[in-house]
C-alpha cells in the first residue's frame, strides 16, 4: 500500500480515501486505544518514525480518518457506494 506523505485534505472523498479506508479505521482504533503514534505509524503504515516527516504524515492521515467518520461521512457513503 502506497502511503502519501500527507493525506488528502479537501472536502471531497477521493480514490486514495477509498483505497485507505481500512487503514483509516485501524488508525482510529489505535488512537482510541491510546497507542503511541510512533508504534501505530510503524505497525499500520510502515513509517520510519525517525524520519522528520513521519509525525506530519501520521497526523494528516489521522485527521483525514476523523473527517471521514465525522463531517465527511455523507460524502464518504456516497463515494464508497460508487464503483471507481
C-alpha angles and dihedrals in degrees: 000000000000113000117200118219088246129022120237112278106190128107093252125084109238136194090264088062091050091050093048101041093112090050091051090052092049091048091052090049092049092048092048089050090054095245111166111253093239093056093044094045091052095043099042105028104024090234122166094235091199089066112104092234097047097094092047089051092050093046095048092050093045091050089050091050090051091049091050092056094038127035093357096052096103091049091046094052091050094045096045090051091060123083111236 
